Structures are given as structure tokens and as C-alpha cells.
Amino acid sequence: QNRPLNSQNVADSLQKYNLKKASIQKALDSLADSGKISFKEYGKQKIYLARQDQFNIPNNEELASMKEENAKLQEHLDQQKKAITEVEGEIKSLQSNLTLEQIHDKEAKLRKEVKEMEDKLVKLRGGVTLVRPEEKKTIEAMYSEKISLWRRRKRMFKDLWDAITENSPKDLKEFKEELGIEYDEDVGVNLQSVSELLQHGKKRARGQ
């Protein structure tokens, strides 16, 4: 490092070599005596310096040229980093793609699913009943029961809500959010439209 250093600075920098400060002081004095480095004394403190005559000091023109070269190297480095990032992205993309064996397996699975769907479609077009009448009747009865229960609970809630909030000074929307209450519409369902599905199914069955 081309800067003034005392023996402690040098010792701190060479800690990993387990060198003792006394040995470092001796080495510095020896280098100074041989003229390889120079030193200045400030009281009892010795400051050691690299001999400046060993360095080629660049002039302003050389410094400008070095700065220009440094800028070009930095630009080249940035381009290389960008290229590396692009290659790494391409590698990740390739690693996420299916192998040829996996593609064949997926193709076979999809062909099987398509065949099953086509067979089912042929049966439906041929008028084959896939659900027995008794099963359909049981499902419709269960569906109807759930809708009735839904409608009854909706009515019970409305009666209770109206009674609770009749004389409440609170903003009803804020009160509802405070209690964590969600209406059917808040979660994208509608009792009326669900009820109509059952009626539509019955009408279609009678039409057939």
C-alpha cells in the first residue's frame, strides 16, 4: 500500500501470518537501513513509506488515457455480466422444460384422456343414460333440501340482523365488516340462480 504506515499498521495487516510486532519492527528497520523503504520520525513514532522513486508517476495525459481504458473495461465487464445473466436465465428455462421421455409420457396420458372423453361423448350422443333415474331423484332431493336449508337460514339471519341493527347508531357496512360477516354476493354466489338450476334441470328432463 503506497501510504504512510507505522509498525502497528503493518502488524495488523499481517495478522494471518502470526508474525509478532517485534519481528515486524526489526524487518522494517532492516528495510529502511538497506534503503528499500524510507521512514520519518515523529518523536518516538516511526512512520515508514515506500520509496517514491520506484514508481512511474503518470502525467495528466497518461491518467486521462488510463481513465478512458478503465471506462471501456467497466463497460465490457457490464456487458459480460449481462451476457452471463441471460445465459443463466436460458439454462433455468431449459431445465424447467420436459425431457423427451416426459413429453412421450404426457402425450400418452393426454391421448388416453381424449379417448375416454370421446367414448363418453359417443354414448351421450347415442342417448345412453349415464345416471340412473333413482340416483338422479336422490340427488335432486338432496339438492332441494340444501337449498331449502340455505333459504331458511338466510331468512333467520335477516330477521336477527334487522332486530340487532334497528336502532344501532353504527354504520351498518362498517359493523358488518367488524363482525366478519359476508353475504352470499360477497363470495360470488346467489340463492336465486342456484335454485333456478334445479328447476331448469327438471324442465329439461320433462322436455326430453
URTATA-V80401 format. One record per helix or strand of 3 or more residues. SS is the DSSP state (alpha for helix, beta for strand). FROM is the first residue (numbers start at 1). LEN is the number of residues. If there is no record, write none. Layout:
BEGIN
ss;from;len
SS;FROM;LEN
SS;FROM;LEN
END
This chain:
BEGIN
ss;from;len
alpha;7;7
alpha;15;3
alpha;21;13
beta;37;6
beta;45;6
alpha;52;3
alpha;60;37
alpha;100;26
alpha;133;33
alpha;172;8
alpha;184;4
alpha;191;17
END
